[in-house]
Amino acid sequence: MCRDAMPSSHIVPPPPDAKLIIDKMADYVARNGPEFEIVVRRRKDERFRFVEADHRYHAYYLHKKDAFLQVTRGFYWSGENWKKGI
């Protein structure tokens, strides 16, 4: 069962071109760790602005990252921090 990073009513689905970038980023961060997200954030590349909390697609990004983490590492977002799944 997938646990959303935020309630699904707060998730704004991105258009197909942005969805592809967001999904790839979420998968990469889930597999390789949050350090890459920090590097991307520091670059301030407009294509990756969704990593910022105030971006329209940030909730979607968190949701996808959570889903990938569940699959790749067995972790899920509890609403406060990452927890190991069963």
For each residue, the residues with C-beta under 8 A, 3 or more apart:
1:
2: 66 67 70
3: 66 70 76 77 78
4: 7 8 11 63 66 77
5: 59 62 63 65 66 77
6: 10 11 59 62 63
7: 4 10 11
8: 4 11 63
9:
10: 6 7 59
11: 4 6 7 8 59 60 63
12: 56 57 59 60
13: 19 60
14: 18 19 22 50 57 60
15: 18 19
16: 19 20
17: 20 21
18: 14 15 21 22 50 57
19: 13 14 15 16 22 23 60
20: 16 17 23 24
21: 17 18 24 25 47 48
22: 14 18 19 25 26 50 57 60 61 64
23: 19 20 26 27 64
24: 20 21 27 28
25: 21 22 28 29 37 40 48 50 51 61
26: 22 23 29 30 61 64 65 67 68
27: 23 24 30 31 64 68
28: 24 25 31 32 36
29: 25 26 32 33 34 36 37 65 68
30: 26 27 65 68 69 71 72 73
31: 27 28 68 72
32: 28 29 35 36
33: 29 36
34: 29 37 38
35: 32 38 39
36: 28 29 32 33 39 40
37: 25 29 34 40 41 51
38: 34 35 41 42
39: 35 36 42 43
40: 25 36 37 43 45 48 51
41: 37 38 44 48 51 52
42: 38 39
43: 39 40 48
44: 41
45: 40 48 49
46: 49
47: 21
48: 21 25 40 41 43 45 51
49: 45 46 52 55
50: 14 18 22 25 55 56 57 58 60 61
51: 25 37 40 41 48 55 58 61
52: 41 49 55 58
53: 58
54: 58
55: 49 50 51 52 58 61
56: 12 50
57: 12 14 18 22 50 60 61
58: 50 51 52 53 54 55 61 62
59: 5 6 10 11 12 62 63
60: 11 12 13 14 19 22 50 57 63 64
61: 22 25 26 50 51 55 57 58 64 65
62: 5 6 58 59 65 66 77
63: 4 5 6 8 11 59 60 66 67
64: 22 23 26 27 60 61 67 68
65: 5 26 29 30 61 62 68 69
66: 2 3 4 5 62 63 69 70 76 77
67: 2 26 63 64 70 71
68: 26 27 29 30 31 64 65 71 72
69: 30 65 66 72 73 75 76 77 82
70: 2 3 66 67 73 74 75 76 85
71: 30 67 68
72: 30 31 68 69
73: 30 69 70
74: 70 84 85
75: 69 70 82 83 84 85
76: 3 66 69 70 82 83 85
77: 3 4 5 62 66 69 81 82 83
78: 3 81 82 83
79:
80:
81: 77 78
82: 69 75 76 77 78
83: 75 76 77 78
84: 74 75
85: 70 74 75 76
86:
